């Protein structure tokens, strides 16, 4: 005589939640490269603040998003502020995360405030910016900070 273990049926709600989780894990996040549309450093004199620092604005775009990136420079370091906008709706989106990667392997993680992301004390250099949204990662490649 063989021993058998009784099988209990899985509740429908638990099965639906498991299927949803599997579909979410299976779905690959799409990466898109943003292209530079506007750079206030080209042909315009930068705005100066009362502390002697300068401010610059750059606009990037993908097929479905606009990315607004501000750089405030003071004492050899930069403060970056960014926002991502949905082109179709014009609404600002809050990224899941935002980070900068240097060629040397340094990773800086941004803090978020509402739909803005902030990074202070960014050293001069060339950085790759990654913005993680619900279903895709937006990449701003070779962003020159402090140049």
Secondary structure, 3 states (H helix, E strand, C coil): CCCCCCCCCCCHHHHHHHHHHHHHHHCCCEEEECEEEEECCCCCCCEECCCCCEEEEEEEECCCEEEEEEEEEECCEEEEEEEEEECCCCCEECCCEEEEEECCCCEEECEEECCEEEEEEEECEEEEEEEECCCEEEEEEEEEECC
